[in-house]
Every structure is written in structure tokens, then in C-alpha cells.
């Protein structure tokens, strides 16, 4: 009567398939005692010794009356992701058992034993398996099955290491290393076709979004950037517009900015309305042409505050909705950001929001969602400030 033992390898790692081996010794032609005496738990012997025992087991399984019957089955990581590791492990064991039954008579099986407590049911067996725990250091048949499963698995890893040399798989064939993990965190696109995407560490990497702080100069301008970037980044919008006057207009825009953030479920930070700081920053430049010195000073003030808020909130990536306006000089904005990146050790995303028709799309978004949209800058020194206010600009400051 045959006593069949089933073992698996690769159940817990974050990548690769799972491998199961079903094995039994031939009771009418047992392996020689000298060989059995050298068998031991695969985890407790050296790689070279495992290789030798593996080759001997293969030899003992040959010819017309072999001493060893076994079969190996592999279930890849795609199936693991689709049905979960427990069911994939069951399938690997089930298929290895089915193939073993091609070599031995099912009626001659005394028992099927599995080292763990999964309690799988195999409809193909007349007698269901017996599940035992921690017998892998006591039973020679389990040792033999684990040696075959592990060495077979290690040979697969050697091949994978040639295909994916950046992961150093040949040096850590069991579980992940810190080096491997850090490599993936910094190179999400390097996740390979052998990674188990549903495993928490990989899933966490895939779902991770780098933080992005978007300075909002005017909330309608940021609507489409939010829609296009929120799937890629964990966005926080930063409202800082002390140049908008009067304050009633500033507050109206702020109210609609919050409305947009709530609609799109975006976090936001609101800064003070420090109009005096704005006035001081452009002193003596009030009459210079728009888009030049006066505006550059205003950009510099707002973007530096954005950089400081990014540092305070541990957000490395930044950009600004100033990029979308057709009335802004993009090269001046990029120069300021580069200077601030060097100063604060941050990363400015040089995204030209004027492309991809973002401006017109933002207009449509505001119409569809009943969002207030201004039609001029509302900086009192802007060429677009209402003509009827030109003679009484000072009265609007801070009102």
C-alpha cells in the first residue's frame, strides 16, 4: 500500500508561482537504507546537498520498477492573483496528485498526508487527505517531497534571475530583501510579470501615489489638472492669492475653490489673505508692464510660500495652476521654481497646463458644475482690471 506525501514551496513569497510535489516510496522496492539515512528536511541542509539528493531521487524514480514515484505541478502567479494563494496551493497539490495517480493505482493508496492544516477536499481521491502540522522535521517522505519541490523551484529562480537581473533573485531564493523592496518603491514600473500583484506589499506599491502640492492661483484653472492628475498623485491644493482684490472677490473665489475640492474629494490648505505682503513685494513696480517685473515678483512671493508649505507638509512634488493661464509667462514661472527647488530640495513638475486643451476644458467643467468663473484677473495692477475701477483702485484694497 502506498503512503503519499504532499508538500509545497513558494507559498508565501511576493513573487513567482507556487510549486507542489506529491511523492510516495514503492513499498515493493524501497530506496536503499544508505540513501534514506541521508535524507533530511530541505530547509536544514545545504544547497549542494539538496542538489545531490534531488538528482538521486530523480534516478530512483526511473526504470520499470522505480523506488520513488512523484510528480511536480506549478501554478503561476497570475492564477494566484485570480483565485488567492490558498486555492492556488490547493490546485497545485490537486494536479500533482492527479498526475501521480497515472503512475500508481488509486485503490492501492493507504493514505495521503499533507503537512499543514488547510483541510483541502480532493474529489478525485476516495480517501480525503490527513492534515498534520510540523511533521516536516520527522517524516522522510516529506523530506523527499520538499527537496524535489524546493530544488525544482530554485532552478526556476535561476532562470528568472537571468530574465530579471535587477532583483538579485539568485541571492535570496526564499523571501524578499530590503534592497529588493526599496528598488520597487523607487521604480514602480519595474514590477514584473512574476510578481504577485494581489499580495499586500506589491499591492501597496501599486496603489501608492506620490504626494503633489498644487498651488492654486485661481480655482477654475485647477479643475482639469486635478481631474487629469489625481489618479497618478495624492493631491493637496494650496490656496494662496493675496493679489486678488477686493477681498469680497477673493472670498467668492475661495468659496468656489472649496466647492471644486469637495466635488473631486481633494485635500486642500488655505493660506491667509496677506495683501500687505503682496503690495510690499511689488513696491516701485506698480506701473511696469503686465507679465514682467511686477508679475514676476508676485509669482516669486506666492511660489516661495508654496515651497515652504510643501516642506512643512512633507510633500516633495509641486506645481502651480499658473501654468494653465494663457496670460502668464511660463518660462518665468519655471525659472522661479528651479531656484526654489535648489533652495528647499523639492521637485517642481514642469507641466504645461496650456496643452491638451486644458483651458477650454476647465471652462466646460465650470459650466457643467455651476462653478463661478471670473473673466479677468482682479489684480488692481492688471490690464484687465475693470476700467470703471481704475480711478478708485485704492478704495478696493482690503475691502
Buried (B, 14 or more C-beta within 10 A) or exposed (E): EBBBBBBBBBBEBBBBBBBBBBBBBBEEEEBEEEBBEBBBBBEEBEEEBBBBBBEBBEEBBEEEEBBBBBBBBBBBBBBBBEBEBEBBBBBBBBBBBBBBBEBBEEEEBEBBBBBBEBEBEBEEBEEEBEBBEEBBEEBBBBBBBBBBBBBBBBEBBEEBBEEBEEBEBEEBBBEBEEEBBEBBEEEEEEBEEBBBBBBEBBBEBEEEEEBBBBBBBBBBBBBBBBBBBBEEBBBBBBBBBBBBBBBEBBEBBBEBBBBBBEEBEBEBBEBEBEBEBBBEBBEEBEEBEBBEEBBBBBBBBBBBBBBEBBBEEEBBBBBBBBBBBEEBBBEBBBBBBEBBBEEBEBBBBEBEBBEEEBBEBBBEBBEEEEBEBBEEBBBBBBEEBEEEBEEEBEEBBEE
